Amino acid sequence: MHAIVIKSTGSWYKVLLDDGQVVDARLRGKIRTLELKTTNPVVVGDDVLLDFVEKEYNIREVQDRKNCIVRKSNKLSKQFQIIAANIDHAFLIISPAKPHTPQGFIDRFLATAEAYSIPVSLLLNKSDLDTRKANNHRELLMSIYPKIGYKIDNVSFLNEEDIETIKDQVADKCILLAGNSGVGKSTLINALLPESNQKVGAVSTSYEKGKHTTTFAQMFLGENGCRVIDTPGIKDFGMVNMEPNQVSHYFPEMRDLLHFCKFSNCLHTEEPECNILQALESGEISASRYVSYLGILEELS
């Protein structure tokens, strides 16, 4: 029997059957004891096979994932935590202010999504926020990301027309919503799926940082055929299972220039005849994106 995992509740999972019924299921022992390098063998979005034994659904097999999104685990014994799997499209929600979404966070998420083959669009929320700080950051982001191939929409989740546009983009897809805390994920889910009734957290006035209102990934089912995965508000997505010389492959503006560097193992930091450094000097590559690239290199080293 086939099902899709929509929520994790400890050792039990809520799963969606093919007939639309939502039931509880738990893992069989042999899946729990597999030697995995992750903290969680089953995640939201997984396609699983079930057995029905003694009036209880058991997950007997997790089918191959087409992709997933990961973050560093807080548990030292494991390498990483898979947040969600089998995603058709990810929407990274960002805010120009209150709270301010750092560009390093954006670029780390985009590189992670590139590494795991997940298409991404950016939703720049709070278009109605009209301050110098917000306008400057908004202008910077709008000038960088369309040039390197990322769709970015300047929207307000309080605007009905913007919500209708987003609904059209998510119809009949499994989508993932991500973003630092306070940017409006829960507000967007409530607008897309009113029946979900997500708690919306206030933004701290002292630090202008959003309060965490989501503590685990969960899938919500929409009337237009969409399946929306909400993710925890996390500080950053760690780059895992990646070597330093791979990072530039996940920056689209660098990827097409790599073959013109003199050295095949070039890290694009101080090597002679580096095509990336030449593109940076000419302005072809954004200086702020390059700073994000160096930050990821430092993290991996």
C-alpha positions in Angstrom: 0.0 0.0 0.0 1.4 3.4 -1.1 1.3 6.6 1.0 3.0 10.0 1.4 4.3 11.2 4.7 2.7 14.5 5.7 3.8 14.9 9.4 6.2 13.4 11.9 5.1 13.0 15.5 7.9 11.1 17.1 7.9 7.4 16.3 4.5 7.8 14.6 3.8 9.5 11.2 0.7 10.8 9.6 0.5 9.6 6.1 -1.8 10.3 3.1 -3.2 7.3 1.4 -4.0 7.2 -2.3 -7.7 7.4 -1.6 -7.2 10.7 0.3 -7.5 9.2 3.8 -5.0 10.4 6.4 -3.9 7.7 8.9 -1.2 7.1 11.5 1.6 4.7 10.8 4.9 3.8 12.5 8.2 2.4 11.4 9.1 -1.2 11.4 12.1 -2.1 13.5 14.5 -2.8 10.6 14.1 0.7 9.2 14.8 2.3 12.5 18.1 0.3 12.9 19.5 1.1 9.4 23.0 2.6 9.5 22.0 6.0 8.2 24.1 9.2 8.3 20.9 11.2 9.0 19.0 11.7 12.2 15.7 10.8 10.6 15.1 7.8 8.3 11.6 9.0 7.2 10.7 12.6 6.4 7.8 14.7 5.3 7.3 14.2 1.5 8.6 10.6 1.5 6.8 8.1 -0.7 6.4 5.0 1.6 5.0 1.5 1.3 2.7 0.3 4.2 1.6 -2.9 5.7 -1.6 -3.2 7.6 -1.0 -5.7 10.5 -3.2 -6.2 13.5 -5.2 -3.1 12.9 -2.1 -1.0 12.6 -0.3 0.6 9.6 3.5 0.0 9.5 6.0 1.7 7.2 8.0 -1.2 5.6 9.9 0.7 2.9 10.9 4.2 2.0 11.1 4.6 -1.8 13.9 6.4 -3.5 13.8 10.2 -3.2 14.1 12.4 -6.3 15.5 15.2 -4.1 15.6 16.5 -0.5 16.6 19.5 1.5 18.9 19.2 4.4 20.4 21.1 7.4 23.1 20.4 9.9 22.0 18.3 12.8 22.4 19.4 16.4 23.2 15.8 17.2 27.0 15.2 17.1 26.6 11.5 16.3 24.9 12.3 13.0 26.0 14.4 10.0 22.8 16.0 8.9 19.0 16.2 9.1 16.8 15.8 6.1 14.0 18.3 6.4 11.7 17.2 3.5 11.8 15.2 0.3 10.4 14.9 -3.2 9.9 18.6 -3.7 8.7 20.0 -7.0 9.5 23.6 -6.2 10.8 25.6 -3.2 9.9 29.1 -2.4 12.3 31.0 -0.2 10.5 33.7 1.7 12.6 36.7 2.4 12.0 40.1 4.1 13.8 43.4 3.5 13.4 44.4 7.2 11.6 43.6 10.4 13.2 41.0 10.2 16.0 41.6 7.7 16.9 38.5 5.8 20.7 38.3 5.4 22.0 37.7 1.9 24.3 35.0 3.3 21.2 33.0 4.4 19.7 33.4 1.0 22.8 32.3 -0.9 23.4 29.3 1.4 19.8 28.1 0.8 20.1 28.6 -2.9 23.4 26.7 -3.1 21.9 23.8 -1.0 18.9 23.7 -3.3 21.1 23.6 -6.3 23.2 20.8 -4.8 20.0 18.7 -4.3 18.3 19.6 -7.6 15.4 21.6 -6.2 14.1 24.5 -8.3 13.8 27.7 -6.3 11.9 31.0 -6.5 12.2 33.9 -4.1 9.2 35.6 -2.5 10.2 39.1 -1.3 7.5 39.7 1.2 6.4 43.0 2.8 6.3 45.2 -0.3 4.2 47.6 1.7 7.1 48.3 4.1 8.4 51.7 3.0 11.5 52.6 5.0 15.0 53.5 3.8 16.5 50.3 5.2 13.8 48.1 3.6 13.9 49.9 0.2 17.7 49.7 0.0 17.8 46.0 0.8 14.9 45.3 -1.6 16.6 47.2 -4.4 19.8 45.2 -3.8 18.1 41.8 -3.9 16.0 42.7 -7.0 19.1 43.8 -8.8 21.1 40.6 -8.1 18.9 37.5 -8.4 17.0 37.9 -11.7 20.4 38.4 -13.5 21.6 34.9 -12.4 18.3 33.2 -13.2 16.3 33.2 -10.0 12.7 34.4 -10.2 12.0 37.0 -7.5 8.6 38.5 -6.8 8.1 41.6 -4.7 4.8 40.9 -2.9 2.8 41.4 0.2 1.1 38.4 1.8 -1.6 40.8 3.0 -2.5 41.6 -0.7 -5.2 39.4 -2.2 -4.0 39.8 -5.8 -0.5 38.7 -4.8 -1.9 35.7 -3.0 -3.9 34.7 -6.0 -0.8 34.9 -8.2 1.1 32.6 -5.7 -1.8 30.2 -5.7 -1.5 29.8 -9.5 2.2 29.1 -9.1 1.7 26.3 -6.6 -1.3 24.5 -8.1 -0.8 20.7 -8.4 2.7 20.8 -7.0 4.5 19.7 -3.9 6.1 22.9 -2.7 8.4 23.8 0.2 8.2 27.1 2.0 11.4 28.2 3.8 12.7 31.4 5.3 14.2 32.8 8.5 11.8 33.3 11.3 9.3 36.1 11.1 9.3 36.6 7.3 5.7 35.4 6.9 5.6 31.7 6.3 2.7 31.0 8.5 0.8 34.1 7.2 1.3 32.8 3.6 0.1 29.3 4.6 -3.0 30.7 6.3 -3.7 32.7 3.1 -3.2 29.7 0.8 -4.8 27.2 3.1 -7.2 28.9 5.6 -8.1 25.6 7.2 -4.5 25.0 8.3 -4.9 27.7 11.0 -1.1 28.2 11.6 0.0 30.2 14.6 1.6 33.5 13.5 4.4 34.8 15.7 5.1 38.5 16.5 8.4 40.0 15.6 10.6 40.9 18.6 10.8 44.7 18.8 14.1 44.7 20.6 16.0 42.5 18.0 13.7 42.6 15.0 13.9 38.8 14.8 10.9 36.6 14.3 9.8 34.3 17.1 9.9 30.6 16.1 6.3 29.4 15.5 7.1 26.2 13.5 9.2 23.5 15.2 9.0 20.7 12.6 8.2 20.2 8.9 4.6 19.5 8.1 2.7 19.1 4.8 -0.7 20.8 4.2 -3.1 19.8 1.5 -4.7 22.5 -0.7 -7.9 22.5 -2.7 -6.0 23.3 -5.9 -4.0 20.1 -5.8 -1.0 21.7 -4.1 0.9 20.1 -1.2 2.6 22.7 0.9 5.5 21.8 3.2 6.2 24.3 5.9 9.7 24.1 7.4 11.1 25.2 10.8 12.4 28.7 11.0 16.1 28.0 11.2 19.2 30.2 11.4 20.8 28.7 8.3 20.9 25.7 6.1 24.3 24.1 6.5 26.3 22.8 3.5 26.8 19.1 4.1 28.3 16.3 2.2 30.2 18.8 0.0 33.8 19.4 -0.8 35.2 23.0 -1.1 35.9 22.6 -4.8 32.3 21.7 -5.5 30.7 24.9 -4.0 31.2 27.0 -7.1 29.2 24.5 -9.1 26.1 25.5 -7.1 26.5 29.2 -7.9 25.0 29.5 -11.4 26.9 32.7 -12.4 30.2 30.8 -11.6 29.3 27.5 -13.1 29.6 28.5 -16.8 33.0 30.1 -16.1 34.8 27.3 -14.3 36.3 25.7 -17.3 38.3 28.7 -18.2 40.4 28.8 -15.0 44.0 27.8 -15.4 43.8 25.1 -12.7 41.2 22.4 -12.6 41.1 22.4 -8.8 40.9 26.2 -8.5 39.0 27.4 -5.4 38.7 31.0 -6.9 40.3 32.7 -4.0 43.8 33.7 -5.0 44.9 31.4 -7.8 46.6 32.9 -10.9 44.6 33.2 -14.1 41.3 32.5 -12.3 38.4 33.3 -14.5 36.0 33.7 -11.5 38.3 36.4 -10.0 38.4 38.1 -13.3 34.6 38.1 -13.6 34.4 39.5 -10.0 36.8 42.3 -10.9 34.8 43.2 -14.0 31.5 43.2 -12.1 30.1 40.2 -13.9 29.8 38.4 -10.6 28.2 40.2 -7.7 30.7 41.1 -4.9 28.1 40.2 -2.2 27.4 36.8 -3.8 31.2 36.2 -3.8 31.3 37.0 -0.1 28.6 34.4 0.5 30.7 31.9 -1.5 33.8 32.6 0.6 31.6 32.2 3.7 30.5 28.7 2.6 34.2 27.8 1.9 35.2 28.9 5.3 32.4 26.9 6.9 33.4 23.7 5.0 37.1 24.1 6.0 
